[in-house]
Amino acid sequence: MTKGWRNNLILALVMAGAAGGLWILDSREAARTEADKLSRAVSAIRTDAVVSADFWDETGDNLSLSRKGDQWEITAPSALRTSASAVKSLLEVLSKTYEKKVVDQITDAAPFGLLAPAARLTVKDGSGKTLSLIVGNTAPASKQRYMSLGEKGPVVLMPAADVSGLLQKTDALRDKRLVATEAQDVTRLLIKSKTKGETLLIRDKDKEEVWTMETPVRDLADTNRIRTWMFALTGAQGMGFKSERPEGDGDWIVELTPTKGEVERVVVWRSKPDLLVARSGEADLMVMPQYLAEEFDKNALDLVSLRPLDPKFDLTHLQFEQDGKTLTAEKKEGKWPASAWTDLEEILTRDAYHGATPKGDAAPWLKITAGKGEKAVSFMLHQEKKSIFISPPSRPVALELTPLQAETLQKAVTTLLNPPASQP
């Protein structure tokens, strides 16, 4: 019994010793692997320590960048709006490791494609330390690139994916957004159209989701449509840049006022097949897709609130008048006496299709009154061919119903005026 216990203890000690030995071997192997990785580091300069950079693409175009706090700015050949993601991609190579060193010093740059390099990047950190990375050809029978770590080498082999950020064009480092302001930060939007006039929208200071249209009419704006439109404008991306400037003052002027900072202003020209945009402080023009003309020429009346009746209105009484006939109904226990009255309620409480100009003093086709007494609200409806327009009181617009709403309303009115004969 005692002998068995001793054997088990000895076996446990041997196994513990073996495990400890394996742990030591694994630790030493991990340390050797880490040391090897550090010895093949592209740069001793950390990405977050870089304060300035000069970049040349394969065409020889050059630009300089400077970091101010957490932001990067293109400073030469002129001050240009900068793409933060593109700069991040450009500098990522500094944190990479190379696969293999080819030569320690360059005696002949031609075999590596370094006489006419695919890209060149020079970075400087806060202490003044600099490093130049020069990308050459793809190595024969390989997916790796030659890259020189300095003017005279060494030349190393880099995985193609690790140098992809260096193979950008200089234009890729420019911010191609129409405006820098984010949609949620816009507090005022003004668009001046050569053909459509002005549209001015202002966001409520206390209720961020509430927008008011000031021109061409003063009315409550539709929150969802404004949000969608704002994202379309602030999310618009350019495709490139041109130096030629068209004649004239532009077809549109767009001004956005952010929560903080200066007003952003851009001028846009129609220039087939694309649009051209002038941004403040930039000498050249950004090329943008033609479809954005629809956003700049958005019908202002389509941006007003399209719901005829305030959602908070307690709707328990309805009346409609047509051709001298008047019918009324009460909602009891949440139900109307007939489904046709439910249809009328939905016409008043759902969004219409389009905003339209008021119908003035034209005789209405139908009058619907919601509520009764002092709280009653009356709506005049006009019919033009197959379209039906509803005019909310005290608002400077009419609202065009959707084709389905118009058809539903026609059927409801017909049913109420000509109810089916009761069954015997």
C-alpha atoms as one frame of an Amber mdcrd trajectory, in Angstrom:
protein
   0.000   0.000   0.000   2.819   2.334   1.012   4.812   1.376  -2.083   1.873
   2.218  -4.377   1.451   5.606  -2.768   5.145   6.366  -3.268   4.996   5.311
  -6.928   2.031   7.575  -7.558   3.829  10.509  -5.938   6.960   9.898  -8.003
   4.861   9.671 -11.180   3.083  12.938 -10.335   6.406  14.693  -9.726   7.789
  13.403 -13.027   4.718  14.610 -14.901   4.848  18.008 -13.195   8.523  18.292
 -14.074   7.792  17.384 -17.690   4.982  19.930 -17.866   7.232  22.566 -16.356
   9.930  21.710 -18.857   7.496  22.000 -21.741   6.292  25.360 -20.402   9.883
  26.609 -20.260  10.539  25.361 -23.797   7.325  27.002 -25.057   8.239  30.266
 -23.320  11.718  30.232 -24.844  10.273  29.475 -28.278   7.748  32.314 -27.929
  10.553  34.664 -26.861  12.686  33.596 -29.871   9.684  34.110 -32.186   9.028
  37.570 -30.756  12.714  38.491 -31.005  12.775  37.330 -34.639   9.683  39.389
 -35.370  11.212  42.492 -33.788  14.398  41.998 -35.793  12.322  42.120 -38.988
  10.337  45.216 -38.064   9.958  47.683 -40.924  10.413  50.682 -38.649  11.369
  51.672 -35.135   9.080  54.696 -35.529   5.635  53.960 -34.136   2.655  54.866
 -36.268   1.205  57.054 -33.514   4.534  58.892 -33.130   4.601  60.186 -36.724
   4.040  63.956 -36.895   4.625  64.577 -40.611   4.912  62.637 -43.839   5.760
  63.159 -47.517   4.236  60.795 -50.041   4.880  60.224 -53.765   2.690  57.883
 -55.803   3.774  55.983 -58.908   3.009  58.948 -61.187   5.362  61.176 -59.250
   2.591  63.260 -57.699   3.601  64.414 -54.246   1.873  65.739 -51.160   2.871
  66.537 -47.583   0.873  65.780 -44.464   1.042  67.110 -40.916  -0.662  65.851
 -37.808  -2.443  68.274 -35.506  -3.624  66.427 -32.433  -5.565  63.428 -33.688
  -6.224  64.950 -37.100  -4.146  64.734 -40.265  -4.055  67.548 -42.795  -2.610
  67.751 -46.292  -0.454  70.883 -46.207   1.282  70.823 -49.618   1.012  71.476
 -52.496  -1.843  73.319 -50.733  -4.116  72.886 -47.753  -6.636  70.181 -48.675
  -9.308  68.274 -46.821  -7.879  64.912 -45.825  -9.226  61.360 -45.588  -8.374
  60.021 -42.123  -8.913  56.402 -43.194  -6.609  56.753 -46.217  -3.819  58.262
 -44.072  -4.220  55.445 -41.560  -3.868  52.924 -44.396  -0.784  54.774 -45.684
   1.031  54.583 -42.335   0.068  51.020 -41.412   3.200  49.682 -43.109   5.295
  51.108 -40.254   3.893  48.495 -37.882   4.536  45.551 -40.240   7.404  43.061
 -40.484   9.206  42.054 -43.658   9.489  38.477 -44.863  13.128  38.426 -45.875
  16.099  40.728 -46.317  17.394  40.616 -49.894  20.463  42.885 -49.669  21.897
  45.072 -46.898  22.900  47.914 -49.199  21.772  48.951 -52.664  24.487  48.881
 -55.304  22.126  48.614 -58.273  18.523  49.794 -57.795  17.287  48.655 -61.222
  16.683  44.932 -60.451  14.348  45.901 -57.636  12.366  48.497 -59.590  13.601
  51.279 -57.314  14.782  53.650 -60.054  11.141  54.447 -60.887   9.459  53.328
 -57.653   5.792  52.426 -57.286   5.600  54.633 -54.198   7.752  56.525 -51.750
   6.959  57.571 -48.178   9.125  59.620 -45.817   7.954  59.973 -42.218   9.256
  61.972 -39.258   8.484  61.546 -35.582   8.407  64.121 -32.799  12.106  63.687
 -32.004  13.112  64.466 -35.592  13.912  60.860 -36.543  13.074  60.160 -40.202
  12.648  57.091 -42.374  12.068  56.686 -46.110  10.281  53.644 -47.483  10.583
  53.063 -51.238   8.409  50.447 -52.916   9.697  48.712 -56.017   8.563  45.871
 -58.263   6.879  42.609 -57.430   9.518  39.915 -56.946   9.676  37.232 -59.679
   7.343  34.262 -59.141   6.094  35.908 -55.985   3.274  37.983 -54.517   5.775
  39.994 -52.518   7.148  43.466 -53.186  10.672  44.787 -52.945  10.921  47.684
 -50.521  13.930  49.713 -49.480  14.135  50.695 -45.809  16.003  53.934 -46.407
  17.694  55.561 -49.379  20.477  52.962 -49.608  18.691  49.936 -48.223  18.432
  47.392 -46.904  16.023  45.958 -49.503  13.461  43.561 -48.094  10.538  41.501
 -49.345   7.105  42.593 -48.129   3.747  40.805 -48.487   1.699  42.664 -51.109
  -1.151  43.210 -48.645   1.196  44.993 -46.222   2.216  47.631 -48.771  -1.240
  48.153 -50.293  -1.674  51.412 -48.381   1.457  52.776 -50.069   0.082  52.000
 -53.520  -2.687  54.575 -53.271  -2.772  57.599 -55.555  -2.292  60.971 -53.887
  -5.921  61.818 -54.684  -7.013  58.891 -52.506  -5.685  60.750 -49.461  -8.079
  63.624 -50.066 -11.447  63.699 -48.355 -14.041  63.209 -51.111 -17.119  63.927
 -49.037 -19.268  66.781 -50.303 -19.146  68.339 -46.823 -17.252  67.543 -43.643
 -20.258  68.165 -41.367 -22.061  65.023 -40.190 -25.822  64.802 -40.747 -26.630
  64.783 -37.036 -24.614  67.978 -36.493 -26.430  70.128 -39.067 -28.556  72.855
 -37.489 -29.312  74.899 -40.617 -29.385  74.021 -44.309 -29.716  76.465 -47.175
 -29.759  75.421 -50.842 -29.949  78.087 -53.517 -30.934  76.629 -56.881 -30.686
  78.576 -60.106 -33.947  77.007 -61.313 -35.813  76.042 -58.097 -35.150  79.041
 -55.855 -34.192  78.758 -52.182 -34.875  76.078 -49.615 -34.050  76.975 -46.017
 -34.457  74.553 -43.099 -33.683  75.209 -39.435 -33.503  72.666 -36.620 -35.184
  73.446 -33.309 -32.633  74.274 -30.580 -34.546  72.430 -27.884 -36.101  69.591
 -29.890 -33.376  68.201 -32.141 -35.784  66.068 -34.180 -37.986  69.051 -35.049
 -37.212  70.975 -38.247 -38.944  74.047 -39.611 -38.959  75.078 -43.240 -38.493
  78.835 -43.552 -38.468  79.137 -47.353 -40.139  78.797 -49.814 -42.931  78.483
 -47.210 -42.875  78.555 -43.441 -44.158  75.188 -42.269 -43.312  72.220 -40.081
 -40.928  69.866 -41.895 -41.182  66.083 -42.007 -38.567  64.598 -39.659 -37.998
  61.348 -41.539 -37.713  62.969 -44.948 -35.349  65.631 -43.636 -33.198  62.967
 -41.985 -33.034  60.897 -45.174 -32.244  63.957 -47.292 -29.577  65.157 -44.869
 -27.831  61.787 -44.918 -27.939  61.785 -48.728 -26.228  65.183 -48.851 -23.644
  64.671 -46.109 -22.880  61.144 -47.284 -22.322  62.105 -50.925 -18.865  61.119
 -52.195 -16.828  62.543 -55.059 -15.015  60.510 -57.711 -11.956  62.652 -58.448
 -10.769  66.191 -59.112 -10.453  68.616 -62.042  -8.697  71.935 -62.389 -10.960
  73.498 -65.049 -13.630  75.765 -63.588 -16.910  76.326 -65.522 -18.206  79.798
 -66.193 -20.864  81.398 -64.022 -21.674  81.332 -60.331 -22.822  77.725 -60.204
 -26.183  75.996 -60.490 -26.476  75.431 -56.737 -25.000  76.933 -53.601 -25.189
  74.710 -50.519 -24.600  76.066 -47.007 -24.603  73.916 -43.861 -24.304  75.312
 -40.360 -22.928  72.770 -37.861 -23.543  72.609 -34.131 -20.001  73.893 -33.664
 -17.594  75.484 -36.097 -17.816  77.518 -39.266 -20.518  77.413 -41.919 -19.623
  75.053 -44.775 -20.314  76.364 -48.265 -19.972  74.576 -51.592 -20.796  75.686
 -55.128 -22.025  73.077 -57.626 -22.112  73.220 -61.447 -23.884  70.983 -63.936
 -21.133  69.723 -66.223 -22.100  66.642 -68.216 -21.615  63.820 -67.639 -20.925
  64.750 -63.998 -21.270  67.576 -61.490 -18.381  69.799 -60.407 -18.075  71.071
 -56.841 -15.984  73.928 -55.471 -15.161  73.571 -51.769 -13.899  76.426 -49.626
 -10.107  76.791 -49.614  -9.481  74.384 -52.518  -8.408  75.617 -55.939  -9.555
  72.612 -57.964 -13.044  71.122 -58.307 -14.322  67.768 -57.139 -16.173  65.559
 -59.620 -19.446  64.142 -58.301 -22.061  61.806 -59.828 -24.885  63.372 -61.844
 -27.635  61.744 -59.775 -26.932  64.191 -56.934 -28.628  66.883 -59.030 -31.913
  65.316 -57.874 -30.931  65.912 -54.245 -29.954  69.524 -54.870 -33.203  70.100
 -56.786 -35.376  68.403 -54.188 -38.934  69.748 -54.264 -39.130  71.757 -51.040
 -42.830  71.037 -50.604 -42.052  67.321 -50.424 -40.086  68.037 -47.252 -42.949
  69.541 -45.262 -44.926  67.450 -42.801 -47.207  65.277 -44.943 -49.601  64.180
 -42.204 -52.854  66.197 -42.359 -53.852  65.809 -38.711 -51.665  66.234 -35.626
 -50.962  62.723 -34.217 -51.923  63.974 -30.743 -55.433  64.915 -31.861 -58.117
  62.906 -30.047 -60.195  61.803 -33.034 -63.586  60.498 -31.916 -65.896  62.516
 -34.165 -65.945  62.825 -37.967 -68.135  64.710 -40.389 -68.028  65.092 -44.131
 -69.946  67.320 -46.463 -70.423  66.962 -50.220 -73.011  68.451 -52.569 -75.186
  69.677 -49.702 -75.161  66.340 -47.907 -73.689  66.049 -44.414 -72.909  62.828
 -42.580 -71.446  62.420 -39.090 -70.128  59.536 -37.006 -68.835  58.904 -33.476
 -66.106  56.461 -32.512 -67.302  54.384 -29.588 -65.124  51.958 -27.676 -62.416
  52.500 -30.275 -64.619  51.595 -33.262 -66.405  53.545 -35.989 -69.900  52.530
 -37.049 -68.647  51.486 -40.511 -65.302  50.666 -42.119 -65.675  53.636 -44.489
 -65.268  55.981 -41.500 -62.110  54.092 -40.543 -60.826  54.807 -44.050 -61.501
  58.530 -43.562 -59.592  58.452 -40.263 -56.605  56.840 -41.957 -56.602  59.512
 -44.662 -56.240  62.158 -41.956 -53.686  60.333 -39.791 -51.311  58.852 -42.414
 -48.661  60.598 -44.486 -49.759  61.863 -47.895 -47.709  61.471 -51.068 -46.487
  64.972 -51.988 -46.642  68.537 -50.843 -48.276  70.923 -53.296 -49.226  74.551
 -53.719 -52.455  75.626 -51.979 -55.667  75.395 -54.000 -56.736  78.916 -53.086
 -60.442  79.738 -53.264 -61.363  76.908 -55.612 -64.573  75.162 -54.594 -63.770
  71.993 -52.660 -64.857  68.562 -53.842 -65.287  67.429 -50.239 -65.026  68.803
 -46.714 -64.016  66.631 -43.760 -64.212  67.876 -40.181 -62.377  66.119 -37.350
 -63.669  66.709 -33.823 -66.474  69.028 -32.868 -67.138  72.298 -31.148 -64.180
  74.587 -30.467 -61.699  71.782 -31.156 -63.069  70.962 -34.614 -60.562  70.996
 -37.499 -61.865  71.190 -41.076 -60.046  69.993 -44.218 -60.940  71.016 -47.759
 -60.308  68.409 -50.439 -59.920  69.186 -54.139 -59.976  66.798 -57.051 -57.858
  67.278 -60.187 -58.283  64.428 -62.670 -57.238  61.319 -60.691 -55.396  63.269
 -57.998 -56.920  64.382 -54.709 -55.439  67.166 -52.578 -56.213  67.818 -48.923
 -55.620  71.282 -47.462 -54.872  71.360 -43.717 -56.168  74.545 -42.094 -53.663
  77.289 -41.210 -50.930  75.719 -43.310 -49.460  77.187 -46.518 -49.536  73.895
 -48.450 -51.873  71.289 -49.854 -51.068  67.583 -49.570 -51.518  65.240 -52.509
 -52.828  61.816 -51.512 -51.171  58.668 -52.759 -53.006  56.883 -55.606 -54.115
  54.197 -53.112 -55.324  56.805 -50.626 -57.258  58.596 -53.373 -58.895  55.352
 -54.499 -59.748  54.392 -50.909 -61.268  57.809 -50.245 -63.413  57.646 -53.390
 -64.788  54.265 -52.357 -65.408  55.401 -48.767 -67.349  58.481 -49.886 -69.385
  56.458 -52.388 -70.197  53.857 -49.723 -71.266  56.454 -47.139 -73.435  58.403
 -49.578 -74.942  55.291 -51.088 -75.035  52.649 -48.391 -75.960  49.137 -49.530
 -79.620  48.238 -49.086 -80.305  46.430 -45.836 -81.084  42.754 -46.129 -84.754
  41.761 -45.585
